[in-house]
Amino acid sequence: MLDLQAQYQLIRNEIRRAIDEVCDQQALILGPHVERFEKRLATYCETKHAIGVSSGTDALLCSLMAMGIKRGDEVICPSFTFFATAGSIARLGAIPVFVDIDPRSFNIDPDLIADKITAKTKAIMPVHLFGQVARMDAINAIATERGIPVIEDAAQAIGARRFGKPACSMSLVGCLSFYPTKNLGAFGDAGAICTNDDALAERCRKLRVHGSGHTYHHEMIGGMFRLAAIQAAVLDVKLKYLHSWHEARRRNAAIYDAIFDGSKIVTPRIEEGNWSVYNQYVVRVADRDAVKKRLADRGIGTAVYYPISLHEQECFSYLGYRKGDLPESEKACHEVLALPIYPELEEPQIRYVAEEMLAVVE
């Protein structure tokens, strides 16, 4: 499904030099390596600020804290996504309000958001799932009309664009994950918060060091969300290759699209105006679990993102959702299958996967 060693071997010497530099300097937490990466990341995402943090989850959590989200507040988000989206909301005592997805893009359906807004709604958190930006123009229109801030969960979408605008630049704040499987992956957990708001950026910088920013004068209660210098050094090396890696993923996706055209396999639909970075290439198939097993028998790794919607998770049972409340999210959980898409795959490998996929889908 993913071979991290293939990428590492191509840039091993650069990575090792960067790590050695951090080790020699012994500036291990925040410091010059983090600051350098933050500046380059902000430029890449076309935002004024980028604040390095310890993970994508902590980027969401820290952003919510900086916005003053508290117990009893409501935050609108999709149910078909990774757990961190809603988990970070719930950790603050706030209430995740789940909205169904557009079945074509897997992203939150903007047409369903307005009906979920109440007097308690304090934020809207769309997710740019699988590397495709949500319909931010429609979402921002609703948010502006109601005076509600938007947080982009762009954990899977660094570099993705909608009508030329990059993920993280279209709202109050955007959050990134650099988990090793992401298009820009660290050597462990890492994340970032991007924003054009000076005051919010300053709060995030303080919150990532227990609300003090290393002054020992704690203006607020924060957390330990600091980015390690080694992770920043690795990410800084990789960042200059990111666009070429995106293009390779898009090339691989185009091969899949062409081979699957006219088959029973439903390929990803990229909405007009979107430039997807294909963090995952996710198809829909009937009898998904059987298809996954047949491919495994042929030596092909696949993955299911996601087998259970968040509104159906046991830990959110207190919210009172029932089966059938979000039908498109629930249906997707039974049909989605992610195929290998990473940049280092060669065309014969992609074609092998696609041809075997056609052979096992009944």
N, C-alpha and C positions, 0 to 999 in steps of 0.2 A: 504493500500500500504506500509506503514511504521509506526511502533509503537516505537517511541523513548523512551517511558516510560518503555518498557519491558527491554531495555538495562540498563537504568538508575537505576532501582530498584535493579538490581543485584550487582551494584558497588556503590550504593548511599553513603554508609558510607565513603568509600575511597574518593569519590568526595568531600563530605562535609568537610572532614578533610583538604583536599588540599586547598579548597576555604577559609576555616577558617584561615589557615596558612597565605595565602596572605593578608587577611583582618587584621589579627593581626600585620603583619609586615608593612602594608601600603606601600609596594613597588609595585605600581599598574601598572606601564608602563615599559616595558622591565625589566631590573634587573635580580636577581639571578634565579627566576623561569623560565624566558624566556631562559636564558643562559643554564640552565640545560636541558630544553626540546630540545633546538637546538642541543646540543651535542648528545643526545640520538637519535634524529631524523637523524642526519648526519650518525651516526653509522648504523641505520636501513636502510637508503637509500644507504649506501656504497659510500658516498661522503665526501669530506674533510670539506665542510662547509654546514650548514643549517642556513638560515637567516629568522627568524620569522617576518611575516608581517600581515597586517590587514585583508587580504582576498585573495582568489585565484586570483581574478581579479587584485588586486594590486600587486600580485606576478608577473603576466605577465607584467603589466605596468612598474613596477620598473625594471624588467629584460631588457625590451626593452630600457628603458631610460639609463640603465647602459651600454648597448651595443652601444649607440649613434644613435639609430634609430631616424630619423627626418623626417620632411615634405618632401614629394615626394619620399621617399624610398619605396620599395616594399617588402612585407613579404608574403611568400606563406603559405597558410593554407587551411584546409578543409572548406567546406560550411555547412556540416552536423555536427553541434556541437553546444554547448552553445554559447550565444552571446558574452561572454567575450573574446573569442579567437580573433575574428576580431575586436571587439569593442575597445580593448586595443591598437591594431595597429592603428585604425582610430583616436583615441584620440590624438595621437602624430602627426597627419597630414600625417602619412604614408598610404600606399595603400594596403589593403588586396587583395591578388591575390588568388582567390578561385580555388581549385582543387577538382575533383570529388572523390568519395569514391570507395573502393572495396566493392561490394554489399554483400560479404560473412562476412566480419569482421566489416563493417561500418567505418573502419579507412581509412585515406587518401591513395590513390592508388599511390605507388611510381613510377609506370610506366608512370604516367602522369605528374610528377613534372618537368622533364628536359625541356619539351616544354614550360613551363611557366617562365623559368628563363630568365631574361634580364640583361642588364648592371645596372639596378636600384635595382636588387634583393639583399637585405642585410641580409636576414634571412629566414629560413624555420621553420615553427612551426607546426609539427604534433601533433595530439591529440590522447591520448590513451583512446579511447572512451569506456564507459561502463565497464572499468576495464581490458581491453585487450591492451597490448602494440602494437603500430604500428610497421610496418616492419622497425625497426631502422637500421638494417644492410644495407638494400637497400637504405634507405634515407641518411644514413651517407656516403655511397659510392658516391652518387651524390654530396652531400655537400662538401666532401673532394676534389673531382675532380674539382669542381668549386670554391673552397675557400670560401664557404658560411657557417656561423655558424648555428647551429640548437638549437632551444628552444623546449624542451618537455613540452607540456601542459599535465601534469599528474594529473590534478585536480580530475579525477575519478579513479586514478590507483595507489595509494600508495601501495607498496608491490607487485604489479604485476611484472612479470619477462619475459624476452625473452632470451632463451638459457642461463638461469642462472643469467643474469644481471638484477638488479632491475630498475624499472622506475626511472627516474631522474639521473641515473648514466651513460647514454649512449650518452651524448651530452655536449655542453658547459654549459648549464643550464637547470634545470628542475623545474617546478612550480607546487605547490600543493595547494589544497583547503581543508579547514577543516570545510566547511559549515555543519550544523548539520546532513544533510542527507548522507554525505559521509561515507565511511567505517570507517574512523577516524574523528569523528565529534566533534567540539567544542560546547560551549554553546552560540553560536552566530557566527559572521563572524571571520574568521582567515585563514591564509595561510602561505606558506613558499617557499623560493627559495633555491634550492640545486645546488651546483657547486663544482668543483675541482679547479677552477681558483681563486687564491688568490686575484688578482687585481680586478676581477669582484665582488667577495664577499665583498671586502672593499668598492667598489663604491655603492653596494646595501645597505650596512649598513649605509652609509652616506645619500644616497638618501631617505631612509625611515624616516629620520629626517631632511627634507628640505635641504638635501645636505650638512649638517654640522656635523652630528654625535654628536650633543649636545655641540659642541665647540663654537657656535655662529660665526664661521668663515665659510662662505658658499662658498665652492669651486665650487658648481654646483647648479642648480635649481632642487630641488627634490619635495617631497610631504610628507604628514603625513601618513606613511604606517606602523606605529609601532604596534607590537603585545602586547595586554594587558596581564598582568601577570596572571590574573584569567583564561584566555583562555589557556595559556601555562600550568598552573597547572592541569587543567582538561585534556588536551591532554596528559600530561605526565603520568597521571594515566591510561588513556585508551590505551596508546601505547603498554603496556606490554600484553594486551589482543588481540591486533590486529590480530596476526597470527591465533589464534583460531577462531576469527570471520570470517576471510577469509575462513578457512576450513569449517565452517558451511555454508557459502554462496555457496561454491563449492559443498558441500553435497546436498544442496537444488537444485542447478542447475542440478546435476546428476539425481535426482529424476524426475525433469521435463523432462530432455532429454529422459529418459527411457520411460516415459508414453507417450510422444508425438511422439516417433519413429514410422514412417510409416504413420503418420496422415498428414492432410493438413497444419498443423502448422509448419512453418519453424523455427527451433531452432537456437540459436547462434552457429556460427562456430568458434571454437578456433583454430587458426593457429598452425601448427607444431612449437614446440619450445616455445610456449607461455604458461604461467601459469597465468590464469585470476583470478582476485579477485571479479568479478561479482558485481561491483557497481550497475549495473542494469542487470536484466535478460530480454533481449529484443527479442521478437519473431516477425515474419512477418505473417500477416493474410490478406486475402481478406476481403473487407467490414469491415475494422478495426473499424470505428466509431460505427457501429451497434453491433459488438462483444463487444466493451467496454461498451456500454449501457446494453447489456444483462447480462454481468458480474456484473455490478453495481446493477442491479435488484436482483441479488443473493447475494448481500452483499460483493462483492469482489472488492477491490480497485485496480485500474490500472492507468497507466500514459502514456502519449505520449511524447517521447523524440526523435524527435522534429517535430512539425507540419508544420514548414516552414523553408526551407533552408535559410542560411544567404544571399546568392546572390539574393534571392527573397524578402528580407525584404525592406520595404519602405525606411528606412534610408540609404540603400546602392544603391538606384536607380541611383545615380549619377555615379556609376561605369559602367553602361551600359549593365549589364547582362540581358539576356532574357530567358523566359521560354524555357526549352529544352537544355540550355547550359551545365547543369550538370545533365544529366538524372538519374543517379543512386541515387544521393542525393534527387532529386525531388520525385522519386519513393518511396524511403524509408520513406519519410515524410507521405505518404498515407497508409503505411502498418505496421509501427512499433507499438508495444504495450509492455510496461514493466509490468511484473508481480511481485508480492511480492517475495522478495528474502532475506530479512534481517535475521541475524543469529538466532534470538530468535524464529523464526517460528519452530514449531514441524512438524514431518513428516506427521501426519494426516492432518494438515492444508495445507501443500504443495500438498498433494494428492487430497484434496478437491478442491483446486484451479484448479489443472490440469484436474481433471475429469469434473468439470463444464465448463472449457475451451473447452474440447473436445465436450461437449454437445451443446455448443452454436455456434461452428464454422460449418458453412454449406458447 
